Amino acid sequence: MAEEDLKSKIIKKGNLPRHIAIIMDGNGRWARKRGLPRIAGHRAGVKTVKRIVEAASGLKISILTLFTFSTENWQRPREEVSAIMNLLYQTTKRELSELEKNNVKLITTGNIEELSSTRKEILKKAIQRTKDNTGLVLNLALNYSGRSEILDAIRKISVDICSGVIKPEDLDEGLFSSYLYTKGLPDPDLLIRTSGEMRISNFMLWQTSYTELYVTPVLWPDFTDDDFYQAIWAYQNRQRRFGKI
């Protein structure tokens, strides 16, 4: 099916996911297959990010969350981590004007306070300058861990219960969600994982309870607009029962 034909069918069908999350996997394998250093795969992956942000904007998707850097990723070789962080800084600085021009609102999920001052400041600058944009919300999951997010929420809830801000009997799913990093965001409707790995990898463990999963063997740097449309088309043709008949 031609890319434009599929895009048209998606738009015509209408039940687009409001929030799409992506585990962008396969940069290292992409580089290894080509005899290149791993950072070459990360650079190629940034180009894919730009394409998919544009594709999501073109479909008027409300929120696109990208699993950009996990807390576990700090355990990678120091040279690779440093290169990824430099790439994050350079890309944010370079693309800020494009985000503004395309009406994209940048936010982050995770603990960016642990990043270096220069990387933290460029992110905060981008967040501030795009905060009034009304188009796609681009959510970067940075220094993020699903388990840590849940534990942090429990700690905050415990403090508020002890101080009398809330009562134990007040706690329900909605209140619990308001203590998560993603406060104010709807849960993802569709989670895409590239590279064929069949796991969640500690990503949005609470929020993806009823998210539709789509796994593709395509490595992230090779992930095209058409691959993105195929994932959305698959989502549109599923029945979401949320435990009901």
Buried (B, 14 or more C-beta within 10 A) or exposed (E): EEBEEBBEEBEEEEEBBBBBBBBBBBBBBBBEEEEBBBBBBBBBBBEBBEEBBBBBBEBEBBBBBBBBBBBEBEEBEEEBBEBBBBBBBBBBBEBBEEBBEBEBBBBBBBBBEEBEEEBBEBBEBBBEBBEEBEBBBBBBBBBBBBEBBBEBBEEBBEEBBEEEEBEEEEBEEEEBBEBBBBEEBEBBBBBBBBBEEEEBBBBBBBBBEEBBBBBBEBBBBBBBBBBBBBBBBBBBEEEEEEEEE
